[in-house]
């Protein structure tokens, strides 16, 4: 055994493809891995994996009281769990990991999945943003080993907090499920991910009013689940907009190739989204799907190298309608993008990216 690593997140584990990939790779290469998350009232049974999993039960389900309770329970748990390396995944688990690593003299890692202080849910609440910013400014500089999901975020965080952030992209494993041939209408658009603010979901639904023979599949749930269903009903779009609900990773890998065009349309409402490099972008490529992306730095860089996206300069109903019509399966543009996806998927996959992960943790041993 190379060492015992404990990762901490605040989700319920089943749908976290990124952490499943990371933990599986490390477990397969000689580490003993434990992934800690939360047990929600609606959490399904844990999916089985090669690594160990633990979910902490909380009385409070959201807001400040949830974060306070979860961090306290996580702190108490980490005090006694056998471990060599403690890894805080994002800012909302950093304090227990930092304090316990000091008390127990254990090595610590910070995994920044996003620019936490710049996500829309935090940006729109200045007081909350200031609190998280103070935590980040105090805690992150005390981590020697750090990584994040893209070059842009790595540069920003290194300059702001001090430690050098390495890059381990959130790319999928190679899959054999590809769209073999183009079927007749409807033309299917798919969005996979949480249904939260800042994802352009209201715009997408409204754009469906101007798109004929097109369906929109929403794979996921979130804070806007009820509001988006109400909007769909209000616009009488229930035949065009399909809510697929929560899907486990295996279900998602099966459904995504059934669509024609992927969607990742973030609003520019904070640096976290502007400098993001979402895993769904790579998931679409791996499934052989062209996708619509915003013309933000990371997606622009990928487009310049691989040409697998249609980039939008601004997010509006009109821009979405124009882009979708431009890349329908019968268009020459679509054929080019799809061909490029098939080539790019052989390079942008976890089988190659995990080498960076293994090298990163090898330096800590």
N, C-alpha and C positions, 0 to 999 in steps of 0.2 A: 504494500500500500504506500502511495506517495505522500498522502496527507489527507486530513479531514477538513473539508470546506463547508461552511454553512452560509447559504444565501438567504436574504430576507426581502420579501416583497409584501405589498398590502392587498394583493388580489387573492382570489380563492384557488389559484394554481391551475385549474383544469384547462383554461383557455389561453394560458401564457405560452405561446409557441416559442418565444425567444428564450425563456428560462428553461423550458423543456429541452431545447437543443443544447444550450450551454451545459446544463447539468448532466445530460446523457453523454455528451462528449467527454467530459471530465471523468465521469464514472467509468466509462469504457477504457480510459487510459490510465487507470490505476489509482484515482482519487476516491475517497469515500465522501459522497456528497449528500447533504441534507438541504432541502428547500423548504423554507418556512413561509406560510401565508396566513390568510384569515379564513375563518369559517363563517359564511353568511347564512342567514335564515333560509335562503333559497339555494344554497350550494348543493349540487349533485354529489354523489359519491366520488371519491378521488379516482382518477384514471391511474392505472398501474404503469410504473416505469421502473427502470433499473436502479434509480437512485431513491433515497428515502424522502418522504414528505411529511410535513406536520402543519396542521392548520390550527390557529389559535382562535378560541371562541370569545367574542366580545358582546357585551350588552348593547353598546351603542353601535350604530351601523354607518353613520356618516358625520361630517362636520368636525369641529374642534374636539368634541368629547370622544369621538371615535379615535382620532389620531393620538390623543392623550392616553386613552385606555390601551390602545394597541401597542404603543411604544413602551408603556409600563409592563404589559404582559410579555412583550418581546425581550425587554431588558431582563426580567426575572428568569425567562427561559434560557437566554444566552449565558447567564451566570453559571449554569450547571451543565450545559450540553458539552459532550466531548468534542473538541474542535482544535484545529491548528490555525485556520485562516477564517476570518469573519468578513463577509462581503455584504455591504449595504447597497441595495439596488434602488437608486434614486434617493432624493433628499428626505422623503418621509419615513425612511428607516435608518437614517444615518446616526442619530444621537445614541440609541441603544448600542449599536455596533461600535461606535467610537469609544463610549464610556467603558463598555465591557472589555474591549480589546486592551484598554489601558490598565484596568483593574487586574485582568488575567494575564497581561503581557503576551497577547496574541497578535499575530500579523493581521493587518486589515486592508481591505480593498474597497474602492468606491466605483460602482458601476452606474454611470449616468445614462439611463435610457433616453432621457430628454433634458431640456434646459428647464428644470422644474419651476424656477421663479418667473419664467416667462410664458408659461402655458396660459391660455385665455381665462380659465377658471380662477387663476391667481392674479393675473394682470388687472382684471376688472374690479378687484378688491384691494385697493392700495394698502390698507392696514395689514391685511393678511400677507400681502406681498412683502412688506417691510419685515415682518416677523421671519418669514422663510429666508429672506435675503440675509438677515443677521445670522441665522443658523448656518447658512451656506458659507458666509464669509468667515465664520469662526471654525466650522468643522472641516470643510473640504481641504484647507491647507495642511491639516494634520494627517492626511492620507498620502503615503508615499506612492502607492500603486493605484492608478486610476485608468479607466477606459470609457469610451463612449461609442456612439453608433456611426459617426460621420466625421469627415475632415474639418468641416466648418465649425461644428460644435467643439471638436477637440482644440482647435486654435483659440476659440473664444474662451473656453474654460481654462486652458493653460495660462492665457494672459491674465485672466481675472483672478484665479485662485492660487496659481503658483505651481502645483505639481504638474508634471508632463502627462497629458492624457493621450493614451494610445487609442487606436481605432480598430474596433471589431464590429464589422457591419452585421446588421440583422437580416441575413439572407437565408432562404429556405434550403432544405435538403433537396437533392435531385429527385424529381418525380417522373414517372412514365406516363402520367395522365396528361395528355395534350389534346387539344381540339383537333380532330382528324380532318374534318371537312366542314364546310359552311352550310348550315341548314337554311331553309326558307324563313321568312319572317315568323315570329318577331325577332328583332335585333335586341339582344339582351345585354344590358349594362349591369355590372355588379360592383357594389361597394362592400368591402369587408372591414370590420372594425367596430369600435364603440360608437354609439349614436349620441355623441356629445356636441356641445356648442363649438363653433369654429371649424366644423368639418364641411361646410357648404351644403348640408343635407336639405335644408329648406329650399335653397336655390335649385338643387337637383330635382326635387319633387315638382316644383312649379314649372321647371323647364319641360317636364313630361307633357304638359298641356299643348306644347308646340311640336312634339315629336310623334309622328305617326308610325305605327307598327314597331314600337319600341317598348321594352319592358325594363323596369328598374328593380333589381334585387338588392335588398339591404340585409346583409348577413351580420347580425350582431344586435346588441341592445345597449341601452345607456340612459343618461339623464333625460334625453329628448324622445325616448321611445313613445310615450303617450302623446306628446305634442305632434310628433311626425305622423302618427296614425290618425290623429284628429285632422291634421292638414290634408292628408290623403283622402279622408272621408269628405271633408268640406269641398274639395276640388273634384270629387267623384272620380277618383283615379284608382279605385281599388282593383280594377282589372289590369292596370299597368304597373302598379307599384306593389311588390311582394315583400312582406316582412318575413324573413327566414328564421329570425330569433337567434339565440345562442347556438353556435355549432362548435363541436370539438374539433381539434386540428385535423383529424382524419376525415371527418365529414366535410370540412371546408376544402381540403385538397381534392375531394371527389366532386364537389359542386362547382368550384371556380372554373374549371375547364369547360363547363357546359355553357358559360357565358361567352360573349364576343369581345367585350371592351371593359377594362377595369377602370375604377374611379378613385382618385385621391386628390380632392379639391379643397385644400386648406385655405382658410381665410388668413390674411396677414394681420393677425391680432396679437402679436408677441413674437419675440425672437426665437422661441422654441419651435414654433411652426415654420417660421421663415427659414430657419437653418435645419429643419428636420430632414431625415432620410428614412421614411416609413417602411416597415417591413412589407406592407401590402404592395408596395411598388415592385419589390423583388418577387413577391408571390405571384403577381400577374405575369411577370417575365417568365418565371419558372413554369407556369401553366400555358405558356405560349400565347398570352393575350397582350395586344397593344393596350395602352391605358392613357387616360387624360390626367395630366399632372399640372400643377402650377409652375410657372417659370421662376422658381426659387433656386438659389445657388446649387444645392446638391443635385436636384433633378436636371438642371441645365447642364451640369458637368457630365452626368450619365448620358444625357441625350447627345451631347457633343461626341461622346466616345462610341455609343452603341446605336443611337437613333431608334429607340423603342417606344417613345412617347409622342403624344400630341400635347404641346405645352400651351397653357392659357396665360395670357398677360394679365388678365383681370377676371375676377369671379362675378359673373352676372348671368341672368337667364339667357340673354342673347348670345353671350360667348360660349356657353355650354351647348346651346342648340346648334350654333354654327360649327363647333368642333365635332359634335356627334355626327352631324350630317356629312362632314368632311371625311370621316374615317369609317363610314359604313362598310360592311364586308365586301360589297361589290366594287368599292373604289380601289384605284391603283395605290393610293396612299396606304390603305389598310394592308394590302398584300405586302408592301415593302416593310411596314412596321412589324408585321407578324413574322416575316422571314428573319428579320433582325432579332426578334425575341428568341426564336429557335436557336440562333447562334449564340446570343448573349447568355442564355441559361446554362450553357456548358462552362461558363467562366464564373458567373455570379451565383454561387451555390455554397452551401454550408460545408460540403466535403472539402472545399479549398479554404474557406474562411476559418474553419476551426483550427487550422494550423497556427494562426495568429493567437487564438485563445490559449492553446496548449503552450506555446512559447511564452506567453505572458505569465501564466501561472508557474511555469518551470523556473522563471527567474526569482520567484518568491520562496521556493523550497529551500 
